Amino acid sequence: MTRQEWVEIRQLHDEGLGIRAIAKRLGVHRRKVRKALDSKEVPNRVGRPRGSIIDEHRGWLLAKLQQYPELSATKLHSMLKEQEFKGGYSVVKKVVADLRPRIKPVYQTLHFAPGECAQVDWGVWKAIHVPGGTRRLSFFVMTLCHSRMLYFEFFFGETLEFWLTAHQNAFEYFGGVPQNIMVDNCKTAVIKPRRNGVDTVLNLDYAAFADYYGFNVNACTPHRPNEKGRVERNINYIRTGFLAARQVAVPDAINPAVRHWLKTVANVRKHRTTGRRPIDMFQENEKTALKPLPAAPYPCRAVLAAVANSCCRITVAANRYSIPPQFASTRIVVHRYAQRIVVCSHDGQLVADHVRSFARNAEIVDPEHLEAIKHLTKRAQENRQITAFLTLGVEAQNYLDGLKEKRIDYRAHVRQINTQVEIFGRDAVARAIADAHEHRAYAADYVLNILSARKRMTNTPSSPLSLLRNADLLNLKLPEPNLNAYDKEIKK
């Protein structure tokens, strides 16, 4: 450690910077910072200084770095090799690190008129156990830049529906809308950040929300959190002032405590920068400078196209919601709200409306959908039975019409007749159906009696023949009668 490094570390520590911030500012390791802070005396190296192969090139390197501060050590090493420098890259890198002028960042304090701007951002707390797993808790923060009036609220996520709902709740809490909202480059606000002269591309849903409430969206430069320092400081203030030593809880349980803390602590404290209470500055001149709220609230939702599965379910955030069976395996539109899941068809017809669940791998089923599925399943089974019955010969359709005419519960008779196919065979059942239709006997019992009787005849061939069909009677051949006895009687 050099004397200059020791002095710089001590000076930055006296300014209030922590060990991590000092190490990042000076580009050194945190162990060196701790060592300098633990040492009370200025380091004084003892020993004979040794020369280095790079010493004669220090002046040239310093001049180049002052003229072109962006030159890398790799480029400078290659330039030295052209001057027949024999040393390695590591020697050049160490000297360049000592000689390169350190440009310390300079921040300008921004001033905002009442109602001119608000800054927003997300903070992350802990994961909470829910049925089926865990979910992470996030909190949305909005700070009015003039009065430092603060609002924050917990949600089970940071997706578009929560992002819009949080804005809407904050506007209602303040009683108005600021002229500008300064946001980070999150995907719910910005699709493409400003870079290389190309303007920011906003999320279309967020842009429509901004047009409805009448505010402008100002996106920060990527990786420049200092541009929205007011909300960044409030996130740290919430962590230390509200979340410290607090047990994790679901949003519905903790948000009332948030409102109480905002009212009794956060917005009535004396602010370190302004020297006044945020609520006083807000009531004095910022509340009247805010734009009025619209007559009706904006529908804060995320609209997504999806395909329902064959089990009449759609999946949203690891949970499955039921839909009517007629929409199974079809394309539908899902409207995700902060507290509800609404499913519509492509023509806007309402398909399902569920209270949103924040469990994991849960099934949310509407009893009406379940009954419709059961009815549809039963009907499909009956249709399969009738289809199988109609394949039993040419008389099956006529016999079915007779069943419908004579029997109220004709489906039960169809099922009973179909069960006989495995016992007697298709041909035998088809012939029995034709016989029963010929006798106009429309019932499963008649068909079963015909099948049983024919089977008995087949098993006992010596028994008297029993004719059951009119067609068989027409084909019967009888022997010629002997009339000789009658002739004799006539002659007498």
C-alpha positions in Angstrom: 0.0 0.0 0.0 1.4 3.4 -1.0 1.2 6.6 1.1 -1.1 8.1 -1.5 -3.6 5.2 -1.3 -3.5 5.3 2.5 -4.3 9.1 2.5 -7.1 8.7 -0.1 -8.7 5.9 1.8 -8.7 7.8 5.1 -10.1 10.9 3.4 -13.0 9.0 1.8 -13.8 7.3 5.1 -13.9 10.7 6.8 -16.4 11.8 4.2 -18.8 9.0 5.3 -18.2 6.4 2.6 -18.2 2.7 3.6 -15.6 0.1 2.9 -17.3 -1.2 -0.2 -17.9 2.3 -1.7 -14.2 3.2 -1.1 -13.0 0.1 -2.7 -15.2 0.7 -5.7 -14.2 4.3 -6.0 -10.5 3.7 -5.9 -10.5 0.3 -7.7 -8.8 -1.6 -4.9 -9.7 -4.7 -2.9 -11.7 -4.3 0.3 -8.9 -6.0 2.3 -6.6 -3.1 1.5 -9.3 -0.6 2.6 -9.7 -2.4 5.9 -5.9 -2.5 6.4 -5.6 1.2 5.8 -8.4 2.0 8.3 -6.9 -0.3 10.9 -3.5 1.3 10.5 -3.1 4.5 12.5 0.3 5.5 11.0 1.1 6.4 7.5 2.9 3.4 5.8 6.5 4.0 5.3 8.3 1.3 3.3 11.8 0.6 4.6 14.4 -0.8 2.2 16.5 0.0 -0.8 14.3 0.9 -3.7 14.8 -1.3 -6.7 14.7 -0.1 -10.2 12.3 -1.5 -12.9 12.5 -2.1 -16.5 9.4 0.2 -16.9 10.9 3.2 -15.1 12.4 4.8 -18.2 9.0 4.6 -19.9 6.9 6.2 -17.1 7.1 9.7 -18.5 5.9 8.5 -21.9 3.0 6.5 -20.3 1.9 9.4 -18.2 1.9 11.7 -21.2 -0.2 9.2 -23.3 -2.7 8.7 -20.5 -3.1 12.4 -20.0 -3.7 12.9 -23.7 -5.8 9.7 -24.2 -7.3 8.6 -20.8 -9.3 5.8 -22.5 -6.2 3.9 -23.6 -6.1 0.4 -22.2 -3.0 -1.3 -20.7 -3.1 -3.8 -23.5 -2.9 -1.1 -26.1 -0.1 0.7 -24.3 1.8 -2.5 -23.9 1.7 -3.1 -27.7 2.8 0.5 -28.3 5.7 0.0 -26.0 6.7 -3.2 -27.8 7.1 -1.2 -30.9 9.7 0.8 -29.0 11.6 -2.4 -28.3 10.3 -2.7 -24.7 11.2 -6.2 -23.3 8.9 -6.3 -20.3 5.7 -8.2 -19.9 2.1 -7.0 -19.9 1.6 -7.3 -16.1 4.4 -4.7 -15.4 2.7 -2.3 -17.8 -0.7 -3.0 -16.3 0.5 -2.2 -12.7 2.2 1.1 -13.8 -0.9 2.2 -15.8 -3.1 1.6 -12.8 -0.9 3.9 -10.7 -0.6 6.6 -13.4 -4.1 6.7 -14.9 -5.9 9.8 -13.8 -8.9 8.8 -11.6 -12.0 10.6 -12.7 -14.3 10.8 -9.6 -18.0 11.0 -10.4 -19.7 14.3 -9.8 -23.4 14.4 -9.1 -25.6 17.5 -9.5 -28.5 18.1 -7.1 -31.8 18.2 -9.0 -34.6 20.6 -8.0 -38.2 19.9 -8.9 -41.2 22.2 -8.8 -44.3 21.1 -6.9 -46.2 18.4 -8.8 -43.5 18.3 -11.5 -42.1 14.7 -11.0 -42.4 11.5 -9.0 -39.8 8.7 -9.0 -40.9 5.0 -8.8 -39.1 1.7 -8.3 -39.4 -1.8 -6.9 -37.8 -3.2 -3.8 -37.5 -6.9 -2.9 -38.1 -8.3 0.6 -38.3 -12.0 1.5 -39.9 -15.1 0.2 -43.0 -16.3 2.1 -44.4 -19.8 2.3 -47.7 -20.4 0.5 -49.6 -23.6 -0.1 -47.5 -25.6 -2.6 -44.3 -23.6 -2.3 -42.9 -20.1 -1.8 -43.5 -16.7 -3.4 -41.3 -13.6 -3.3 -42.7 -10.4 -1.8 -41.9 -7.1 -3.7 -42.8 -3.6 -2.7 -43.6 -0.7 -5.0 -42.3 2.7 -4.0 -43.4 6.2 -5.3 -41.8 9.4 -4.0 -42.9 12.9 -4.9 -39.7 14.7 -5.8 -40.6 18.1 -4.3 -42.1 17.3 -0.9 -40.6 13.8 -0.6 -44.1 12.5 0.2 -43.8 8.7 0.2 -46.1 5.8 -0.8 -45.3 2.1 -0.9 -47.2 -1.2 -1.1 -46.5 -4.9 -1.1 -47.4 -7.3 -4.0 -46.8 -11.0 -4.9 -44.9 -10.0 -8.0 -43.7 -7.2 -10.3 -45.6 -8.1 -13.5 -47.6 -5.6 -15.5 -50.9 -5.9 -13.6 -49.2 -5.2 -10.3 -47.1 -2.4 -11.8 -50.2 -0.6 -13.1 -52.3 -1.3 -10.0 -49.5 0.1 -7.8 -49.4 3.4 -9.8 -53.2 3.7 -9.6 -53.2 3.1 -5.8 -50.4 5.7 -5.3 -52.3 8.3 -7.4 -55.4 7.7 -5.2 -53.3 8.0 -2.1 -51.8 11.4 -3.1 -55.2 12.5 -4.6 -53.7 13.5 -8.0 -51.2 12.7 -10.7 -47.7 14.3 -11.2 -46.7 15.7 -14.5 -43.8 13.2 -15.0 -42.9 9.8 -13.7 -39.3 8.8 -13.6 -38.8 5.0 -14.0 -36.1 2.5 -14.2 -35.7 0.4 -17.4 -37.8 -2.5 -16.2 -39.7 -4.4 -19.0 -43.1 -3.3 -17.6 -42.2 0.3 -18.4 -39.5 0.2 -21.1 -39.0 -2.2 -24.0 -35.8 -0.7 -25.3 -33.8 1.8 -23.3 -32.3 5.0 -24.7 -28.9 4.0 -26.2 -26.6 5.5 -29.0 -29.0 8.3 -29.8 -32.0 6.0 -30.2 -35.1 7.1 -28.2 -36.6 5.0 -25.5 -39.3 2.6 -26.6 -42.0 2.3 -24.0 -44.2 -0.7 -23.1 -47.4 -0.1 -25.1 -49.6 -1.0 -22.1 -47.7 1.4 -19.8 -47.8 4.1 -22.5 -51.6 3.7 -22.8 -51.9 3.9 -19.0 -49.8 7.1 -19.0 -52.0 8.7 -21.7 -55.1 7.9 -19.7 -53.8 9.6 -16.5 -52.0 12.4 -18.4 -48.3 12.0 -17.2 -45.1 11.7 -19.1 -42.7 8.8 -18.7 -39.0 9.7 -18.2 -36.7 6.6 -18.3 -33.4 6.8 -16.6 -30.1 6.1 -18.3 -29.2 2.4 -18.0 -27.0 1.6 -15.0 -27.4 5.1 -13.5 -29.5 4.7 -10.4 -28.4 8.1 -9.1 -30.8 9.7 -11.6 -33.6 8.7 -9.3 -31.8 9.0 -6.1 -34.9 10.1 -4.1 -36.7 6.9 -4.5 -33.5 4.8 -4.1 -32.9 6.5 -0.7 -36.5 5.8 0.3 -36.1 2.1 -0.5 -33.1 2.0 1.9 -35.2 4.0 4.4 -38.0 1.5 4.2 -35.6 -1.4 4.7 -34.2 0.1 7.9 -37.2 1.9 9.2 -40.1 -0.5 8.5 -38.8 -3.9 7.4 -36.0 -4.3 10.0 -36.9 -7.0 12.6 -40.4 -7.4 11.1 -41.9 -10.9 10.5 -42.8 -11.7 6.9 -46.5 -11.7 6.1 -48.8 -11.8 3.0 -49.6 -8.4 1.4 -53.2 -8.4 2.7 -51.9 -8.6 6.2 -48.9 -6.2 6.0 -50.3 -3.5 3.8 -52.6 -2.1 6.5 -49.4 -1.8 8.7 -47.7 0.0 5.8 -50.5 2.6 5.6 -50.3 3.2 9.4 -46.5 3.6 9.3 -46.8 6.1 6.4 -49.3 8.1 8.3 -47.6 8.1 11.7 -43.9 7.9 10.9 -42.6 8.2 7.3 -44.5 11.3 6.1 -44.5 13.2 9.4 -40.7 12.9 10.1 -38.4 15.8 9.6 -36.6 15.2 6.3 -32.8 15.5 6.5 -32.5 17.4 3.2 -35.5 19.8 3.3 -35.6 20.2 7.0 -39.4 19.9 7.0 -42.0 17.2 7.3 -43.1 15.8 3.9 -46.8 16.0 4.8 -46.4 19.8 5.5 -44.8 20.5 2.2 -47.3 18.3 0.4 -50.3 20.0 1.9 -48.8 23.5 1.5 -48.1 23.6 -2.3 -47.8 20.2 -4.0 -51.2 18.7 -3.5 -52.9 21.5 -5.5 -50.2 21.2 -8.2 -51.1 17.6 -9.0 -53.4 16.8 -11.9 -56.9 15.6 -11.0 -57.7 12.0 -11.2 -59.9 10.7 -14.1 -63.6 10.1 -13.5 -63.2 6.3 -13.7 -60.2 4.1 -12.8 -58.1 2.5 -15.6 -58.5 -1.3 -16.0 -55.1 -2.4 -14.7 -54.5 -5.7 -16.3 -52.2 -7.7 -18.5 -53.9 -9.2 -21.6 -52.3 -12.4 -23.0 -53.3 -14.9 -25.6 -53.2 -18.6 -24.5 -54.5 -22.1 -25.4 -56.6 -24.0 -23.0 -55.6 -27.7 -22.5 -57.8 -30.7 -23.1 -58.6 -30.9 -19.3 -60.4 -27.6 -19.5 -57.7 -25.7 -17.6 -55.5 -22.6 -18.2 -52.2 -22.0 -16.3 -51.4 -18.6 -14.8 -48.4 -18.1 -12.5 -48.1 -21.9 -11.7 -51.8 -22.2 -10.9 -54.5 -23.9 -13.0 -57.9 -22.3 -13.5 -61.0 -24.1 -14.9 -63.0 -23.1 -18.0 -66.2 -24.5 -19.5 -65.7 -27.7 -21.5 -66.7 -26.2 -24.8 -63.5 -24.1 -24.8 -61.1 -27.0 -24.1 -58.1 -27.1 -26.5 -59.1 -23.7 -28.0 -57.4 -20.3 -28.2 -58.6 -17.9 -25.5 -57.6 -14.5 -24.1 -56.5 -14.2 -20.4 -56.9 -10.9 -18.5 -54.7 -10.9 -15.5 -55.7 -8.5 -12.8 -54.0 -8.0 -9.4 -56.9 -9.9 -7.7 -58.8 -11.7 -10.5 -58.2 -13.9 -13.5 -60.7 -13.3 -16.3 -60.9 -15.5 -19.4 -62.6 -14.4 -22.6 -63.0 -15.8 -26.1 -61.5 -14.1 -29.1 -64.8 -12.4 -29.8 -65.0 -10.9 -26.3 -67.4 -13.4 -24.8 -66.8 -14.0 -21.0 -65.6 -17.5 -20.5 -64.6 -17.6 -16.8 -64.0 -15.2 -13.9 -61.9 -16.5 -10.9 -60.5 -14.9 -7.7 -56.8 -15.0 -8.2 -54.8 -17.5 -6.1 -51.3 -16.9 -4.9 -50.6 -20.5 -4.0 -48.4 -22.7 -6.2 -49.6 -25.7 -8.3 -53.2 -25.1 -7.1 -56.4 -25.9 -9.0 -59.1 -23.3 -8.9 -62.3 -24.9 -10.2 -65.7 -23.3 -10.7 -68.5 -25.8 -9.5 -70.5 -24.9 -12.6 -67.6 -25.8 -14.9 -67.2 -29.1 -13.0 -70.9 -30.0 -13.5 -70.7 -29.1 -17.2 -67.6 -31.4 -17.6 -69.4 -34.3 -15.9 -72.5 -33.8 -18.0 -70.4 -33.6 -21.2 -68.5 -36.7 -20.3 -71.6 -38.7 -19.6 -73.2 -37.6 -22.8 -70.1 -38.5 -24.7 -70.1 -42.0 -23.2 -73.8 -42.4 -24.2 -73.0 -41.3 -27.8 -70.3 -43.9 -28.0 -72.8 -46.6 -26.9 -75.3 -45.5 -29.5 -72.6 -45.5 -32.2 -71.6 -49.0 -31.3 -75.2 -50.2 -31.3 -75.8 -48.8 -34.8 -73.0 -51.0 -36.2 -75.0 -54.1 -35.3 -76.7 -54.8 -38.6 -79.1 -53.0 -40.9 -82.0 -53.2 -38.6 -80.2 -51.5 -35.7 -81.4 -48.0 -36.6 -85.0 -49.2 -36.9 -84.8 -51.0 -33.6 -83.3 -47.8 -32.0 -86.2 -45.8 -33.3 -88.6 -48.4 -31.8 -86.8 -48.1 -28.4 -87.0 -44.4 -28.4 -90.7 -44.6 -29.2 -91.5 -47.4 -26.6 -89.0 -46.8 -23.8 -88.3 -43.6 -21.8 -84.8 -44.7 -20.8 -83.8 -46.2 -24.2 -80.1 -45.6 -23.5 -80.1 -48.2 -20.7 -81.5 -50.8 -23.1 -78.9 -49.9 -25.7 -76.1 -50.4 -23.1 -77.5 -53.8 -22.0 -77.8 -55.0 -25.7 -74.1 -53.8 -26.4 -72.9 -55.9 -23.4 -74.2 -59.1 -25.1 -71.8 -58.7 -28.0 -68.9 -60.0 -26.0 -71.0 -63.0 -24.8 -72.8 -64.1 -28.0 -70.9 -62.3 -30.8 -71.8 -59.5 -33.2 -73.6 -61.7 -35.7 -75.8 -63.4 -33.2 -76.8 -60.1 -31.5 -77.5 -58.5 -35.0 -79.8 -61.4 -35.9 -81.6 -61.2 -32.5 -82.1 -57.4 -33.0 -83.7 -58.2 -36.4 -86.0 -60.9 -35.0 -87.1 -58.6 -32.1 -87.8 -55.8 -34.6 -89.9 -58.2 -36.7 -92.0 -59.1 -33.7 -92.0 -55.4 -32.6 -90.6 -56.4 -29.3 -88.5 -53.3 -28.2 -86.6 -54.1 -25.0 -83.2 -55.5 -24.0 -85.0 -58.4 -22.3 -86.6 -59.6 -25.5 -83.2 -59.6 -27.3 -81.6 -61.4 -24.4 -84.4 -64.1 -24.4 -83.9 -64.6 -28.2 -80.2 -65.0 -27.8 -80.5 -67.4 -24.8 -83.1 -69.6 -26.6 -81.1 -69.8 -29.8 -78.0 -70.8 -27.7 -80.0 -73.6 -26.0 -81.1 -75.0 -29.4 -77.5 -75.0 -30.5 -76.3 -76.9 -27.4 -79.1 -79.5 -27.6 -79.7 -80.6 -31.2 -82.0 -83.6 -30.3 -84.6 -81.3 -28.7 -87.7 -80.4 -30.8 -87.1 -77.5 -33.2 -88.6 -74.2 -32.0 -89.2 -71.8 -34.8 -89.1 -68.2 -33.8 -88.9 -66.3 -37.1 -91.8 -65.8 -39.6 -89.3 -66.0 -42.4 -88.3 -69.5 -41.2 -92.0 -70.6 -41.3 -92.3 -69.6 -44.9 -89.4 -71.8 -45.9 -90.7 -74.9 -44.1 -91.3 -78.0 -46.4 -94.0 -80.4 -45.3 -94.5 -84.0 -46.8 -97.4 -84.7 -49.1 -100.5 -86.1 -47.1 -101.7 -89.7 -47.8 -105.4 -89.4 -48.9 -106.0 -93.2 -49.6 -108.0 -93.7 -46.4 -110.3 -90.8 -47.4 -110.8 -92.3 -50.9 -111.9 -95.6 -49.4 -114.5 -94.0 -47.2 -115.9 -92.0 -50.1 -116.4 -95.2 -52.2 -118.3 -96.8 -49.4 
